[in-house]
């Protein structure tokens, strides 16, 4: 009989709705408090869930009384520990080695290079490894932690002065370096399982690293029959040929398109894409990436993905924190704005910490990527022009 343990991250996931037929056999340990937990076999909000081993301990203890058939997570940072628990308990799913290859960016690139090209890279053990790399490959380079996401803690070094400045910062022992690749970046989001294949391609509105220089972030969906979208889908298949993948899984692939028309793998994650990607996918295709990927991972049926072209595609732009108190405008007054949302969990004077940092975001629709991008820029301009200073509190 199905018995499922979940380490959950998504604050809005509704597990009784996602797993109605087995909700009473679903045991959820969650990073965030969830709104609907009635009918679950077990639920617990775990403070600092990502850092503490409590969920691992309890899942192992619970398995002594009633073995789990599936142990799953929606969180990239939990992939490895969930895989280790599965292996220890003999539960099928992604292996620990497979999870590591999608988490450690150096291992990831070494694996991927069996079938596709990547930017040149090196693991950094000492600062000399960095200076040796720049002596051979020059500048600019990107230095980043091997297991972080969302462009967190990435530093771009464009010359020797920035290298010297970087040498004044405390050294970390979890870093890698790679050459900085010019050109637009695309992302490919997929759920793959026996009898199920969903793949959608999009272009980032701007570089994910642009947020650290004040550029708002977002992405624009490509039509599935766009020749470049098909090229990206083929590239995804070639990438995955190199990896040890589970029978069912979700993937978020980031790809550089160079000025000389080459595709280079940036990174691939074995999870649903973050930021606005699930919302855009639902709007265009009616596919809920989290529900579909988690159900398929548990061997549960799903509605097949659409086979015909969508009526429209979508895009989003997220307005960055301004580093100063501001008063946010309301919804842009355009008929093609499909959704506008203010981030109530972040103070208006916050600074940008990662690529998903935002004060608000807008989703727009259009007949193709060109129209969507034009509308995104128009909506973004409307919002930024109305980002007024917040009134000072009365003394």
C-alpha positions as CSV (number, residue, x, y, z in Angstrom):
1,X,0.0,0.0,0.0
2,X,1.3,3.5,-0.9
3,X,2.9,5.3,2.0
4,X,4.7,8.6,1.2
5,X,7.1,10.8,3.2
6,X,7.6,14.4,2.0
7,X,10.1,17.0,2.9
8,X,8.3,20.1,1.6
9,X,9.6,23.6,0.7
10,X,6.8,25.3,-1.3
11,X,4.8,27.5,1.1
12,X,1.7,27.3,-1.2
13,X,1.6,23.6,-2.1
14,X,-1.7,22.0,-1.2
15,X,-1.0,18.3,-0.7
16,X,-4.5,17.1,0.0
17,X,-5.5,18.6,-3.3
18,X,-2.4,17.3,-5.1
19,X,-2.8,13.7,-3.7
20,X,-6.5,13.3,-2.9
21,X,-6.5,9.5,-3.2
22,X,-3.6,8.9,-0.8
23,X,-3.7,12.1,1.4
24,X,-4.2,10.0,4.6
25,X,-0.9,8.2,3.7
26,X,1.1,11.3,3.2
27,X,3.5,12.4,5.9
28,X,4.7,16.0,5.4
29,X,7.6,17.7,7.1
30,X,7.5,21.3,5.9
31,X,9.9,24.3,5.8
32,X,6.9,26.6,5.8
33,X,3.6,26.5,7.5
34,X,1.0,25.1,5.1
35,X,-2.6,26.4,4.9
36,X,-4.4,23.1,4.2
37,X,-3.2,20.0,6.1
38,X,-6.5,18.4,7.0
39,X,-6.7,14.8,6.1
40,X,-3.0,14.3,5.8
41,X,-1.5,11.2,7.4
42,X,0.9,13.5,9.2
43,X,2.1,17.1,9.1
44,X,4.7,19.0,10.9
45,X,6.2,22.5,10.3
46,X,9.9,22.2,11.1
47,X,11.8,25.4,11.9
48,X,15.1,25.6,10.0
49,X,14.0,22.4,8.2
50,X,16.8,22.7,5.6
51,X,19.5,22.8,8.3
52,X,18.3,20.3,10.9
53,X,18.3,16.5,10.7
54,X,15.0,16.1,12.5
55,X,13.0,15.1,9.4
56,X,15.5,12.4,8.5
57,X,15.3,11.0,12.1
58,X,11.6,10.9,12.1
59,X,11.2,9.4,8.6
60,X,13.6,6.6,9.6
61,X,11.7,6.0,12.8
62,X,8.3,6.0,11.1
63,X,9.6,3.5,8.5
64,X,10.2,0.9,11.2
65,X,6.5,0.8,12.0
66,X,5.3,1.2,8.4
67,X,7.7,1.2,5.5
68,X,7.5,4.0,3.0
69,X,6.9,3.3,-0.7
70,X,8.1,6.7,-1.7
71,X,10.2,9.5,-0.2
72,X,10.0,12.8,-2.1
73,X,10.9,16.5,-1.9
74,X,10.2,19.6,-4.0
75,X,13.3,21.3,-2.7
76,X,16.7,21.3,-4.5
77,X,18.6,21.6,-1.2
78,X,16.9,18.4,0.2
79,X,17.6,16.2,-2.9
80,X,20.7,14.6,-1.5
81,X,19.5,13.8,2.0
82,X,16.2,12.4,0.6
83,X,18.2,10.3,-1.8
84,X,20.4,9.0,1.1
85,X,17.3,8.1,3.1
86,X,15.8,6.2,0.1
87,X,19.0,4.2,-0.4
88,X,19.3,3.3,3.3
89,X,15.6,2.2,3.4
90,X,15.6,0.5,0.0
91,X,13.0,2.9,-1.4
92,X,13.1,3.5,-5.2
93,X,13.9,6.9,-6.7
94,X,16.8,9.1,-7.5
95,X,20.1,7.7,-6.2
96,X,22.5,9.6,-3.9
97,X,25.1,9.7,-6.6
98,X,22.5,11.0,-9.1
99,X,21.4,13.7,-6.7
100,X,25.0,14.8,-6.2
101,X,25.5,15.2,-9.9
102,X,22.6,17.6,-10.1
103,X,23.7,19.5,-7.0
104,X,27.5,19.9,-7.1
105,X,28.1,22.2,-10.1
106,X,31.6,20.9,-10.7
107,X,30.4,17.2,-10.8
108,X,27.4,18.4,-12.9
109,X,29.6,19.9,-15.6
110,X,32.0,17.0,-15.6
111,X,29.1,14.6,-16.2
112,X,27.4,16.9,-18.8
113,X,30.6,17.3,-20.8
114,X,30.3,13.6,-21.9
115,X,27.5,14.7,-24.2
116,X,27.3,18.5,-24.5
117,X,29.7,21.4,-24.3
118,X,29.9,23.7,-21.3
119,X,31.9,26.8,-20.3
120,X,35.4,26.1,-19.1
121,X,35.5,25.7,-15.3
122,X,37.6,24.5,-12.3
123,X,37.0,23.7,-8.7
124,X,38.7,26.2,-6.3
125,X,40.6,24.6,-3.4
126,X,42.9,27.6,-2.9
127,X,43.1,31.1,-4.2
128,X,46.0,30.1,-6.4
129,X,43.5,27.9,-8.3
130,X,41.7,31.0,-9.2
131,X,44.7,33.0,-10.3
132,X,46.0,30.0,-12.3
133,X,42.6,29.8,-14.1
134,X,42.5,33.5,-15.0
135,X,46.2,33.3,-16.1
136,X,45.2,30.7,-18.7
137,X,41.7,31.7,-19.7
138,X,41.7,35.5,-18.9
139,X,38.7,37.6,-17.7
140,X,35.8,37.9,-17.1
141,X,35.1,34.9,-14.9
142,X,32.3,34.0,-12.6
143,X,33.1,32.6,-9.1
144,X,30.3,30.8,-7.3
145,X,29.5,28.2,-4.6
146,X,29.1,24.8,-6.1
147,X,25.8,24.0,-4.4
148,X,23.9,27.4,-4.2
149,X,21.0,28.4,-6.4
150,X,19.2,31.6,-7.5
151,X,22.5,33.3,-8.4
152,X,23.3,33.6,-4.7
153,X,26.9,34.6,-3.7
154,X,28.1,34.8,-7.3
155,X,30.9,37.2,-8.1
156,X,31.9,38.3,-11.6
157,X,35.5,39.3,-11.9
158,X,36.2,41.4,-15.0
159,X,39.8,42.3,-14.4
160,X,42.8,42.3,-12.1
161,X,41.5,45.1,-9.9
162,X,38.4,43.1,-9.1
163,X,40.5,40.0,-8.5
164,X,42.6,42.0,-5.9
165,X,39.4,43.2,-4.3
166,X,38.0,39.6,-4.2
167,X,41.3,38.5,-2.4
168,X,40.3,40.8,0.5
169,X,37.2,38.9,1.2
170,X,37.1,35.8,3.5
171,X,37.9,32.6,1.5
172,X,35.2,30.0,1.1
173,X,36.0,26.3,0.5
174,X,32.9,25.6,-1.6
175,X,33.8,27.6,-4.7
176,X,34.3,27.0,-8.4
177,X,35.2,29.3,-11.3
178,X,34.0,29.3,-14.9
179,X,34.5,31.5,-17.9
180,X,31.9,34.2,-18.3
181,X,29.8,33.5,-21.4
182,X,28.3,36.3,-23.5
183,X,24.9,36.0,-25.0
184,X,21.3,35.4,-23.9
185,X,20.4,32.6,-21.6
186,X,17.4,30.2,-22.0
187,X,15.8,27.8,-19.6
188,X,14.1,24.5,-20.4
189,X,11.6,23.1,-18.0
190,X,10.5,19.5,-18.2
191,X,8.7,16.6,-16.5
192,X,9.7,13.2,-17.9
193,X,8.4,9.8,-17.0
194,X,7.4,6.6,-18.8
195,X,4.4,7.6,-21.0
196,X,4.7,11.3,-20.0
197,X,6.7,14.0,-21.6
198,X,6.3,17.7,-21.1
199,X,9.0,20.2,-22.2
200,X,8.7,24.0,-22.4
201,X,11.5,26.5,-23.4
202,X,11.8,30.1,-22.4
203,X,14.3,33.0,-22.7
204,X,15.4,35.0,-19.7
205,X,14.4,38.6,-20.1
206,X,17.9,39.5,-18.9
207,X,20.9,37.8,-17.3
208,X,20.2,36.3,-13.9
209,X,23.3,38.1,-12.7
210,X,21.9,41.4,-13.9
211,X,19.9,41.6,-10.7
212,X,23.0,42.5,-8.8
213,X,23.5,45.6,-11.0
214,X,19.9,46.7,-10.6
215,X,18.2,45.0,-13.6
216,X,14.8,43.5,-13.1
217,X,14.5,39.8,-13.9
218,X,12.0,37.7,-15.8
219,X,11.5,35.3,-18.7
220,X,9.6,35.0,-21.9
221,X,8.1,31.7,-23.1
222,X,8.8,30.4,-26.6
223,X,6.1,28.8,-28.7
224,X,6.7,25.0,-28.7
225,X,7.0,24.8,-32.5
226,X,9.6,27.6,-32.6
227,X,12.7,26.1,-34.3
228,X,14.9,27.3,-31.5
229,X,12.6,25.8,-28.9
230,X,13.0,22.4,-30.7
231,X,16.7,22.9,-30.7
232,X,16.7,23.5,-26.9
233,X,14.5,20.4,-26.4
234,X,17.0,18.3,-28.3
235,X,19.8,19.8,-26.2
236,X,18.0,18.8,-23.0
237,X,17.8,15.2,-24.3
238,X,21.5,15.2,-25.0
239,X,22.3,16.6,-21.5
240,X,20.2,14.0,-19.8
241,X,21.8,11.2,-21.7
242,X,24.9,11.8,-19.5
243,X,23.1,11.6,-16.2
244,X,21.9,8.9,-13.9
245,X,18.2,9.9,-13.8
246,X,15.2,8.4,-11.9
247,X,12.3,6.8,-13.8
248,X,10.2,10.0,-13.2
249,X,11.6,13.5,-12.6
250,X,11.4,17.2,-13.2
251,X,14.3,19.2,-14.7
252,X,15.3,22.9,-15.0
253,X,18.1,23.4,-17.6
254,X,19.8,26.7,-18.2
255,X,21.6,27.1,-21.6
256,X,23.8,29.9,-23.0
257,X,23.4,30.9,-26.6
258,X,26.7,32.3,-27.7
259,X,27.2,35.0,-30.4
260,X,28.6,32.4,-32.8
261,X,25.4,30.3,-32.4
262,X,26.6,27.6,-30.0
263,X,24.6,26.2,-27.1
264,X,26.6,25.7,-23.9
265,X,25.1,24.1,-20.8
266,X,25.2,26.4,-17.8
267,X,23.4,24.3,-15.2
268,X,20.7,21.7,-14.8
269,X,18.7,21.0,-11.7
270,X,16.6,17.9,-10.9
271,X,13.6,19.9,-9.7
272,X,10.9,22.2,-10.9
273,X,12.1,25.7,-11.9
274,X,11.7,28.5,-9.4
275,X,10.5,32.1,-9.5
276,X,7.5,32.5,-11.8
277,X,8.1,29.4,-14.0
278,X,5.4,27.2,-12.5
279,X,2.8,30.1,-12.8
280,X,3.8,30.7,-16.4
281,X,3.5,27.0,-17.2
282,X,0.0,26.7,-15.7
283,X,-1.1,29.8,-17.6
284,X,0.1,28.6,-21.0
285,X,-0.2,24.8,-20.8
286,X,-2.5,24.1,-17.9
287,X,0.3,21.9,-16.4
288,X,1.1,22.2,-12.7
289,X,4.7,21.2,-12.6
290,X,4.8,20.5,-8.9
291,X,1.7,18.3,-8.9
292,X,2.6,16.4,-12.0
293,X,6.3,15.7,-11.1
294,X,5.5,14.7,-7.5
295,X,2.6,12.4,-8.5
296,X,4.6,10.7,-11.2
297,X,7.5,10.2,-8.8
298,X,5.0,8.3,-6.6
299,X,3.7,6.2,-9.5
300,X,0.3,8.0,-9.5
301,X,-1.6,8.8,-12.7
302,X,-1.7,12.3,-14.3
303,X,-3.6,13.9,-17.1
304,X,-1.5,13.8,-20.3
305,X,0.2,17.0,-21.3
306,X,-1.3,19.1,-24.1
307,X,-0.3,18.1,-27.6
308,X,-1.6,21.1,-29.6
309,X,-0.1,24.6,-29.7
310,X,-1.2,26.9,-26.9
311,X,-3.5,29.8,-27.6
312,X,-1.0,32.2,-26.2
313,X,2.3,32.3,-24.4
314,X,3.3,34.3,-21.3
315,X,6.1,36.0,-19.6
316,X,6.9,37.7,-16.3
317,X,9.1,40.4,-14.9
318,X,9.9,40.8,-11.2
319,X,10.7,44.3,-9.9
320,X,13.8,44.2,-7.6
321,X,13.9,45.6,-4.1
322,X,15.0,49.2,-4.4
323,X,17.3,49.4,-1.3
324,X,15.1,52.3,-0.1
325,X,11.5,52.6,1.2
326,X,9.1,52.9,-1.7
327,X,5.3,52.9,-2.2
328,X,4.3,50.2,-4.7
329,X,1.9,51.0,-7.5
330,X,-1.2,49.0,-8.2
331,X,-1.9,46.6,-11.0
332,X,-0.8,48.0,-14.5
333,X,-4.0,48.9,-16.4
334,X,-3.4,46.8,-19.5
335,X,-5.9,44.1,-20.7
336,X,-3.0,41.7,-21.4
337,X,-1.8,41.7,-17.8
338,X,-2.9,38.3,-16.5
339,X,-1.6,38.6,-12.9
340,X,0.0,41.2,-10.6
341,X,1.2,40.4,-7.2
342,X,3.0,42.2,-4.4
343,X,5.5,40.4,-2.2
344,X,4.2,41.0,1.3
345,X,7.0,39.1,2.9
346,X,9.8,41.5,2.0
347,X,10.3,45.1,3.4
348,X,10.2,47.8,0.8
349,X,13.8,49.0,1.7
350,X,15.3,45.5,1.3
351,X,18.3,44.9,-1.0
352,X,18.6,42.2,-3.6
353,X,20.1,39.0,-2.2
354,X,19.4,36.6,-5.1
355,X,17.8,36.3,-8.5
356,X,14.3,35.6,-7.1
357,X,14.3,38.7,-4.8
358,X,11.3,40.9,-5.8
359,X,9.0,43.6,-4.5
360,X,6.3,42.7,-7.0
361,X,5.8,40.8,-10.3
362,X,3.6,40.9,-13.3
363,X,2.6,38.2,-15.8
364,X,1.5,39.2,-19.3
365,X,0.3,37.3,-22.3
366,X,0.9,37.5,-26.1
367,X,0.7,35.7,-29.4
368,X,4.4,35.0,-29.4
369,X,7.7,35.8,-27.6
370,X,8.1,39.1,-29.4
371,X,4.8,40.4,-28.3
372,X,5.2,39.1,-24.8
373,X,8.6,40.8,-24.4
374,X,7.2,44.1,-25.7
375,X,4.4,44.0,-23.3
376,X,6.7,43.0,-20.4
377,X,8.9,46.1,-21.0
378,X,5.8,48.3,-21.2
379,X,4.4,47.0,-17.9
380,X,7.8,47.2,-16.3
381,X,8.2,50.8,-17.4
382,X,4.8,51.7,-16.0
383,X,5.7,50.1,-12.7
384,X,9.1,51.7,-12.4
385,X,7.7,55.2,-13.2
386,X,5.3,54.9,-10.3
387,X,7.8,53.5,-7.7
388,X,7.4,56.6,-5.5
389,X,9.3,57.1,-2.2
390,X,7.3,55.8,0.7
391,X,5.9,58.5,3.0
392,X,7.9,59.0,6.2
393,X,6.1,58.0,9.4
394,X,4.8,60.8,11.5
395,X,6.9,61.6,14.6
